[in-house]
Amino acid sequence: RGAERRQGVQRGGSMSTREEYDCVVIGAGVQGSFTAYQLAKHKKKTLLLEQFVLPHTRGSSHGQTRIIRKAYDQDFYTHMMQECYELWAQLERESSVKLYRQTGLLVMGPENSQNYQMFKTSLERNKVPMVNLTRDNFSQHIPNVTLAEGDGAVVDITAGVLYADRALKTVQGHFQKLGGVIRDKEKVNRHPAWPCCATDNHCCFSPAPQPNCQVVKINVCYWKEKVLGTYDVKRRFPCFLLTEGKESNEHIYGLPSNEYPGLVKICYHMGSETDPDQRDKQTDRSDIDILQRYVARCLPGLDPEPAVVESCMYTLTPDRHFVLDRHPTYSNIVIGAGFSGHGFKFGPIIGKLLCELSLGEVPSHDLSPFRIRRFQAKTKSAL
């Protein structure tokens, strides 16, 4: 997202009455909304711009649920989530709105694979409350799931479900109560002082910052229970993540039956590249084919044909880690991008970090994994 001082806002093709703001945040998804909220809490007059009419389903922050977890294969994400849980709880208290439900996260994968072991050892190293499951006791704890031969399983006890739409509405409401201004249907195309900008669906960097992000369309699938309640959140069925398996090397993840009674949300953690402005023309179903084979093999209590298919956009950097940094040339521009696929849960801490960068403060977490220069260095070495 970008922050720029004292800019007029163009509406309906003509310049409206000029208004002055300390900060402008572009993109009213979860990251932009939490950034604007943090800036407003710091007494900055802040404008939050969104190119579509709010609420909308054109980006990456819509939908009723997301997974929240500390289970990661990289310690820096686990460390960030330690504080992020506290920030989510603080927002719940401030708003008296339930935003999180603890369910646990079942992590499965080939016992001897590097990916699975990285998740497991990170949980152990960071002392995250967890349970190790064995092949002998797995079915007692997790009925109606088939653990593949050679797979291991652990449970991140702290994990659960975030109520996404509710969370987004809540933080935007708090931002407005603090005097913040939201203007939707306001697309930022170009500004004389900005060689680039980052928005919800685009990650458009000029050649200097590098890189160009990949935008992919994800089919968000819901699968019908053969017996109502089998995988229900009220029966303590957990969220789950398969690090890799017979069907694919990408993650497959799921959430218990919750927002749609009798339907379980299961998705493939990758999609087909698309133009975000032409997303409806992307009709590839290869990810659904993968999921159908997985559901038929490992989730016998579900119909192996999705009952509902929605869509979401992922914006991915080449290494799939976030970008949290100042623009290398224009120090008054702060960029946050590449969150999609696993970024929603980080909303409160991302907002805090981007606010700190905007105010010239020392970031409260190490941002070296998220600096733009990591791509510049790779580009130079490649040359």
C-alpha positions as CSV (number, residue, x, y, z in Angstrom):
1,R,0.0,0.0,0.0
2,G,1.2,3.6,-0.5
3,A,1.1,6.6,1.8
4,E,1.4,10.1,0.3
5,R,0.9,13.5,1.9
6,R,-1.7,16.1,0.9
7,Q,-3.2,14.7,-2.3
8,G,-6.4,15.7,-3.9
9,V,-8.8,12.9,-4.8
10,Q,-10.2,12.5,-8.3
11,R,-13.8,11.4,-8.5
12,G,-16.0,10.6,-11.5
13,G,-13.4,11.7,-14.0
14,S,-13.0,15.2,-12.5
15,M,-11.2,16.6,-9.5
16,S,-13.4,17.1,-6.5
17,T,-13.0,19.7,-3.8
18,R,-9.4,19.3,-2.7
19,E,-9.0,17.7,0.6
20,E,-5.7,17.2,2.5
21,Y,-4.7,14.0,4.2
22,D,-1.5,12.9,6.1
23,C,-1.7,9.4,4.6
24,V,-3.5,7.7,1.7
25,V,-3.8,3.9,1.8
26,I,-4.6,2.2,-1.5
27,G,-6.7,-0.9,-1.3
28,A,-9.3,-1.6,1.3
29,G,-8.7,-5.3,1.8
30,V,-7.7,-6.7,5.1
31,Q,-4.1,-5.4,5.0
32,G,-5.0,-1.9,3.8
33,S,-7.8,-1.6,6.3
34,F,-5.6,-2.5,9.2
35,T,-2.9,-0.2,8.0
36,A,-5.4,2.7,7.8
37,Y,-6.8,1.8,11.2
38,Q,-3.3,1.9,12.8
39,L,-2.5,5.2,11.1
40,A,-5.8,6.7,12.4
41,K,-4.9,5.4,15.9
42,H,-1.7,7.4,15.6
43,K,-3.8,10.5,15.0
44,K,-3.0,10.7,11.2
45,K,-5.7,12.0,9.0
46,T,-6.0,9.0,6.7
47,L,-7.9,8.2,3.4
48,L,-8.6,4.6,2.5
49,L,-9.2,4.1,-1.2
50,E,-10.8,1.1,-2.9
51,Q,-11.3,0.6,-6.6
52,F,-14.5,-1.5,-6.3
53,V,-17.8,-0.9,-4.5
54,L,-17.6,-2.2,-1.0
55,P,-18.1,-4.9,0.0
56,H,-17.0,-6.9,-3.0
57,T,-15.7,-10.3,-4.0
58,R,-13.1,-9.2,-6.6
59,G,-10.0,-9.5,-4.5
60,S,-8.5,-11.6,-1.7
61,S,-10.2,-10.5,1.5
62,H,-13.8,-11.6,1.0
63,G,-15.5,-14.7,2.3
64,Q,-16.7,-15.8,5.7
65,T,-13.8,-17.7,7.0
66,R,-10.0,-18.0,7.0
67,I,-7.5,-20.3,9.0
68,I,-5.5,-18.7,11.7
69,R,-2.4,-20.7,12.8
70,K,1.1,-20.6,14.3
71,A,2.1,-23.7,12.3
72,Y,4.6,-22.5,9.7
73,D,7.7,-23.8,8.0
74,Q,9.5,-20.4,8.6
75,D,10.1,-19.2,12.2
76,F,9.6,-15.5,11.3
77,Y,5.9,-16.1,10.5
78,T,5.4,-18.0,13.7
79,H,7.0,-15.1,15.6
80,M,4.8,-12.6,14.0
81,M,1.7,-14.7,14.7
82,Q,2.5,-14.7,18.4
83,E,1.7,-11.0,18.6
84,C,-0.9,-11.2,15.9
85,Y,-3.1,-13.4,18.1
86,E,-2.9,-10.8,20.8
87,L,-4.0,-8.1,18.3
88,W,-6.9,-10.1,17.1
89,A,-8.0,-10.6,20.7
90,Q,-7.7,-6.9,21.4
91,L,-9.9,-6.1,18.4
92,E,-12.5,-8.6,19.7
93,R,-12.5,-6.9,23.1
94,E,-12.7,-3.4,21.6
95,S,-15.6,-4.3,19.3
96,S,-17.4,-7.0,21.4
97,V,-17.6,-9.1,18.2
98,K,-16.4,-12.7,18.0
99,L,-13.8,-12.9,15.3
100,Y,-12.0,-16.2,16.2
101,R,-13.0,-19.7,17.0
102,Q,-10.4,-22.2,18.2
103,T,-10.5,-25.5,16.4
104,G,-6.9,-26.6,16.2
105,L,-5.0,-27.2,12.9
106,L,-4.2,-30.8,11.8
107,V,-1.0,-30.7,9.8
108,M,-0.3,-33.8,7.8
109,G,2.4,-34.8,5.3
110,P,5.0,-37.5,4.5
111,E,6.8,-38.2,7.7
112,N,10.2,-38.0,6.1
113,S,9.6,-35.0,3.8
114,Q,11.4,-31.8,4.4
115,N,8.2,-29.7,4.2
116,Y,6.4,-31.7,6.9
117,Q,9.4,-31.8,9.1
118,M,9.9,-28.0,8.9
119,F,6.3,-27.5,10.1
120,K,6.8,-30.0,13.0
121,T,10.1,-28.8,14.1
122,S,9.1,-25.1,14.0
123,L,6.1,-25.8,16.3
124,E,8.5,-27.7,18.7
125,R,11.2,-25.0,18.5
126,N,8.8,-22.2,19.2
127,K,7.0,-24.1,22.0
128,V,3.6,-23.8,20.3
129,P,1.1,-26.0,22.2
130,M,0.7,-29.1,20.0
131,V,-0.2,-32.8,19.9
132,N,1.7,-35.5,18.1
133,L,-0.6,-38.1,16.6
134,T,0.5,-41.6,15.7
135,R,-1.0,-44.0,13.2
136,D,-2.4,-46.0,16.1
137,N,-4.3,-43.1,17.7
138,F,-5.0,-41.0,14.7
139,S,-8.5,-42.3,14.0
140,Q,-9.5,-41.9,17.6
141,H,-8.7,-38.2,17.5
142,I,-9.6,-37.4,13.9
143,P,-12.4,-39.7,12.7
144,N,-13.5,-39.7,9.0
145,V,-10.0,-38.7,7.8
146,T,-7.7,-41.3,6.2
147,L,-4.1,-40.7,7.0
148,A,-2.0,-41.8,4.0
149,E,0.6,-44.5,4.5
150,G,3.9,-43.0,5.5
151,D,2.3,-39.7,6.6
152,G,2.8,-38.1,10.0
153,A,0.3,-35.8,11.8
154,V,0.6,-33.1,14.4
155,V,-2.0,-30.6,15.7
156,D,-1.4,-26.9,16.3
157,I,-3.8,-26.5,19.3
158,T,-3.9,-22.7,19.1
159,A,-5.2,-22.6,15.5
160,G,-8.7,-22.0,14.4
161,V,-11.1,-20.1,12.2
162,L,-11.2,-16.3,11.6
163,Y,-14.5,-14.9,10.6
164,A,-13.2,-12.9,7.7
165,D,-16.1,-10.7,6.4
166,R,-16.9,-9.9,10.0
167,A,-13.3,-9.0,10.8
168,L,-13.0,-6.7,7.7
169,K,-16.2,-4.9,8.5
170,T,-15.2,-4.5,12.1
171,V,-11.8,-2.9,11.4
172,Q,-13.2,-0.6,8.8
173,G,-15.8,0.5,11.3
174,H,-13.2,1.3,13.9
175,F,-11.1,3.2,11.4
176,Q,-14.2,5.4,10.5
177,K,-14.9,5.9,14.2
178,L,-11.4,7.3,14.6
179,G,-12.2,9.8,11.9
180,G,-10.8,7.9,8.9
181,V,-12.4,8.3,5.5
182,I,-13.2,5.3,3.2
183,R,-13.9,6.0,-0.5
184,D,-14.8,3.1,-2.7
185,K,-15.2,3.0,-6.5
186,E,-11.9,5.0,-6.5
187,K,-9.3,3.4,-8.8
188,V,-5.8,4.8,-8.6
189,N,-4.2,4.7,-12.0
190,R,-1.2,6.9,-11.7
191,H,0.2,9.8,-9.8
192,P,3.0,12.1,-10.9
193,A,5.1,11.2,-7.8
194,W,4.5,7.5,-7.9
195,P,6.2,5.2,-10.4
196,C,4.3,2.3,-9.1
197,C,1.5,1.3,-6.7
198,A,0.3,-1.8,-5.0
199,T,-3.4,-2.6,-4.7
200,D,-5.5,-5.7,-3.7
201,N,-5.4,-7.4,-7.1
202,H,-2.3,-5.9,-8.7
203,C,1.3,-5.9,-7.6
204,C,2.8,-3.5,-10.2
205,F,6.4,-2.7,-9.5
206,S,8.5,-0.6,-11.8
207,P,11.8,-2.2,-13.0
208,A,13.7,-0.6,-10.2
209,P,11.9,-2.2,-7.2
210,Q,11.4,-5.7,-8.8
211,P,9.6,-8.1,-8.9
212,N,6.4,-8.4,-10.9
213,C,4.0,-10.5,-8.9
214,Q,2.0,-13.4,-10.2
215,V,-1.8,-13.2,-9.9
216,V,-3.7,-16.5,-9.8
217,K,-7.3,-17.4,-9.5
218,I,-8.3,-20.0,-6.9
219,N,-11.4,-22.1,-7.0
220,V,-12.8,-22.0,-3.4
221,C,-14.7,-25.3,-3.1
222,Y,-17.3,-26.6,-0.6
223,W,-17.9,-30.3,-0.3
224,K,-21.2,-31.8,1.0
225,E,-21.2,-34.1,4.0
226,K,-22.8,-37.5,3.4
227,V,-24.0,-37.4,7.0
228,L,-24.9,-33.9,8.3
229,G,-22.5,-32.8,11.1
230,T,-19.7,-35.3,10.4
231,Y,-17.1,-32.6,9.9
232,D,-18.9,-29.8,11.8
233,V,-17.0,-27.2,13.8
234,K,-19.4,-27.9,16.7
235,R,-18.2,-31.4,16.8
236,R,-14.6,-30.2,17.2
237,F,-13.5,-31.1,13.7
238,P,-10.3,-29.1,13.1
239,C,-9.0,-27.1,10.3
240,F,-6.3,-29.1,8.4
241,L,-3.3,-28.6,6.1
242,L,-1.7,-31.3,4.0
243,T,1.9,-30.2,3.2
244,E,2.1,-32.4,0.1
245,G,0.6,-35.7,-1.0
246,K,-0.1,-38.2,-3.7
247,E,-2.1,-35.6,-5.7
248,S,0.3,-32.7,-5.6
249,N,3.3,-31.0,-4.1
250,E,1.3,-27.9,-3.2
251,H,-0.7,-27.6,0.1
252,I,-4.3,-28.7,0.3
253,Y,-6.2,-27.1,3.2
254,G,-9.6,-27.2,4.7
255,L,-11.9,-25.8,7.3
256,P,-14.8,-27.5,9.2
257,S,-18.4,-27.2,8.2
258,N,-19.3,-23.8,9.5
259,E,-20.5,-20.9,7.3
260,Y,-22.5,-23.2,5.1
261,P,-24.2,-25.9,7.2
262,G,-23.2,-29.4,5.9
263,L,-20.5,-28.1,3.6
264,V,-16.8,-28.3,4.2
265,K,-14.4,-25.8,2.7
266,I,-11.4,-27.5,1.0
267,C,-9.0,-25.7,-1.3
268,Y,-5.9,-26.3,-3.3
269,H,-3.2,-23.8,-2.4
270,M,-2.5,-22.7,-6.0
271,G,-4.4,-21.7,-9.1
272,S,-3.9,-20.6,-12.7
273,E,-2.4,-17.3,-13.7
274,T,-4.9,-14.7,-14.7
275,D,-5.5,-11.1,-15.5
276,P,-7.3,-9.8,-12.4
277,D,-9.4,-7.4,-14.5
278,Q,-10.4,-10.4,-16.7
279,R,-10.8,-12.9,-13.9
280,D,-14.2,-14.2,-15.0
281,K,-12.6,-15.5,-18.2
282,Q,-10.3,-17.8,-16.3
283,T,-12.2,-21.1,-16.2
284,D,-9.4,-23.6,-15.5
285,R,-10.6,-26.4,-13.2
286,S,-7.3,-28.4,-12.8
287,D,-7.2,-27.5,-9.1
288,I,-10.7,-28.9,-8.7
289,D,-9.6,-32.2,-10.3
290,I,-6.8,-32.5,-7.8
291,L,-9.2,-31.9,-4.9
292,Q,-11.7,-34.4,-6.1
293,R,-9.0,-37.1,-6.1
294,Y,-7.9,-36.1,-2.6
295,V,-11.4,-36.0,-1.2
296,A,-12.2,-39.4,-2.6
297,R,-9.0,-40.9,-1.2
298,C,-8.9,-39.3,2.3
299,L,-12.3,-37.8,3.3
300,P,-14.7,-40.7,2.9
301,G,-17.6,-38.8,4.6
302,L,-17.8,-36.2,1.8
303,D,-19.2,-36.3,-1.7
304,P,-16.2,-36.2,-4.0
305,E,-17.8,-33.5,-6.2
306,P,-17.9,-29.8,-5.0
307,A,-21.4,-28.6,-4.1
308,V,-20.4,-24.9,-4.3
309,V,-17.4,-23.2,-6.1
310,E,-16.5,-19.6,-5.4
311,S,-13.3,-17.8,-6.3
312,C,-10.5,-15.8,-4.8
313,M,-7.3,-14.1,-6.0
314,Y,-3.8,-14.9,-4.9
315,T,-1.0,-12.3,-5.5
316,L,2.3,-14.1,-5.2
317,T,5.9,-12.9,-5.1
318,P,8.5,-15.2,-6.8
319,D,9.5,-16.6,-3.3
320,R,6.0,-16.4,-2.0
321,H,7.0,-14.2,0.9
322,F,5.5,-10.8,1.7
323,V,6.8,-7.5,0.6
324,L,6.9,-5.0,3.5
325,D,9.2,-2.1,2.6
326,R,9.7,1.5,1.6
327,H,10.0,2.2,-2.1
328,P,13.7,2.3,-2.9
329,T,13.5,5.7,-4.6
330,Y,10.5,7.5,-3.0
331,S,10.8,7.2,0.8
332,N,7.3,8.5,1.4
333,I,5.8,5.5,-0.3
334,V,5.4,2.2,1.7
335,I,4.7,-1.0,-0.2
336,G,2.8,-4.0,1.2
337,A,2.1,-6.8,-1.3
338,G,2.2,-10.5,-2.0
339,F,0.0,-11.6,0.9
340,S,-2.5,-13.8,-0.8
341,G,-2.9,-17.4,0.0
342,H,-2.0,-17.0,3.7
343,G,-2.0,-13.3,4.5
344,F,-5.4,-12.7,6.0
345,K,-4.5,-13.9,9.5
346,F,-1.5,-11.4,9.6
347,G,-3.8,-8.4,9.0
348,P,-3.4,-6.8,12.4
349,I,0.4,-7.1,12.5
350,I,0.9,-6.1,8.9
351,G,-1.2,-3.0,9.6
352,K,1.0,-2.2,12.6
353,L,4.3,-2.8,10.6
354,L,3.2,-0.7,7.6
355,C,2.1,2.1,9.9
356,E,5.5,2.0,11.6
357,L,7.3,2.2,8.3
358,S,5.0,5.1,7.2
359,L,5.8,7.0,10.4
360,G,9.6,6.4,10.2
361,E,9.6,4.2,13.3
362,V,11.8,1.2,13.8
363,P,9.7,-1.8,12.8
364,S,8.7,-4.0,15.8
365,H,9.6,-7.2,13.9
366,D,12.6,-8.0,11.7
367,L,11.6,-7.1,8.1
368,S,14.7,-8.5,6.4
369,P,12.8,-11.5,4.9
370,F,10.3,-9.0,3.3
371,R,12.6,-6.4,1.8
372,I,12.4,-5.5,-1.9
373,R,16.2,-5.7,-2.3
374,R,16.1,-9.5,-1.9
375,F,14.8,-9.6,-5.5
376,Q,17.2,-6.9,-6.7
377,A,20.1,-9.0,-5.4
378,K,18.8,-12.1,-7.2
379,T,18.3,-10.2,-10.4
380,K,21.9,-8.9,-10.4
381,S,23.4,-12.3,-9.6
382,A,21.4,-13.8,-12.5
383,L,22.9,-11.2,-14.8
